[in-house]
Amino acid sequence: MKKKILVIEDNEQNLYLLTFLLQKHGYEVSAARDGKEGIEMAEQVKPDMILLDIQLPVMDGYTVARKLRKSQDFAKIQ
């Protein structure tokens, strides 16, 4: 079973590179391009790990991290 990683990144080049590298190493990658979408994707995908940019549109990475940490569903996510 592939590990699932959610990448929350608004820069297309960074997102492409991360997705390419992670998929090449056998991970299942989902992507979100802003903080709000990132939280919604995390709830849908239930990833094993989240790679989170700090400077995001709509909701910054610090706010996203705080919101996710408050939820028991994401307490064990790295």
C-alpha positions in Angstrom: 0.0 0.0 0.0 1.4 3.3 -1.1 1.9 6.1 1.5 -0.2 9.1 0.8 1.4 12.6 0.8 -0.5 15.8 0.5 1.5 18.7 -0.9 0.0 22.2 -0.2 2.0 24.5 -2.5 0.9 27.5 -4.7 4.1 27.6 -6.8 3.6 25.5 -9.9 7.2 24.7 -10.4 7.7 23.6 -6.8 4.6 21.5 -6.9 5.6 19.8 -10.1 9.1 19.0 -8.7 7.8 17.7 -5.4 5.1 15.6 -7.1 7.6 14.2 -9.6 10.1 13.2 -7.0 7.6 11.7 -4.5 5.8 9.7 -7.2 9.2 8.4 -8.5 9.8 7.1 -5.0 6.5 5.3 -4.8 4.3 7.8 -3.0 0.7 8.6 -3.8 0.6 12.4 -4.1 -2.4 14.8 -3.8 -2.0 18.5 -4.2 -3.7 21.7 -3.1 -2.8 25.2 -4.2 -4.1 27.3 -1.2 -4.7 26.8 2.5 -8.4 26.4 2.4 -8.2 23.8 -0.4 -5.4 22.1 1.6 -7.6 21.6 4.7 -10.4 20.3 2.5 -8.0 17.9 0.7 -6.6 16.6 4.0 -10.1 15.8 5.2 -10.8 13.9 1.9 -7.5 12.1 1.4 -6.4 11.4 5.0 -2.7 11.6 4.1 0.1 10.0 6.0 2.2 13.2 5.6 1.6 16.8 4.6 4.2 19.0 3.0 3.0 22.5 3.7 4.2 25.8 2.2 4.0 28.8 4.6 3.2 31.6 2.2 -0.1 30.5 0.6 -3.1 32.4 -0.8 -6.5 32.4 1.0 -5.0 31.0 4.3 -1.3 30.9 5.3 0.5 27.8 6.2 0.7 28.6 9.9 -3.1 28.9 10.1 -3.5 25.7 8.1 -1.1 23.8 10.5 -3.0 25.2 13.6 -6.4 24.1 12.2 -5.1 20.7 11.3 -3.4 20.1 14.6 -6.7 20.9 16.5 -8.4 17.9 14.8 -8.0 14.4 16.3 -8.1 13.1 12.7 -4.7 14.7 12.0 -3.0 14.4 15.3 -0.6 11.7 14.1 0.2 13.2 10.7 3.8 14.3 10.2 
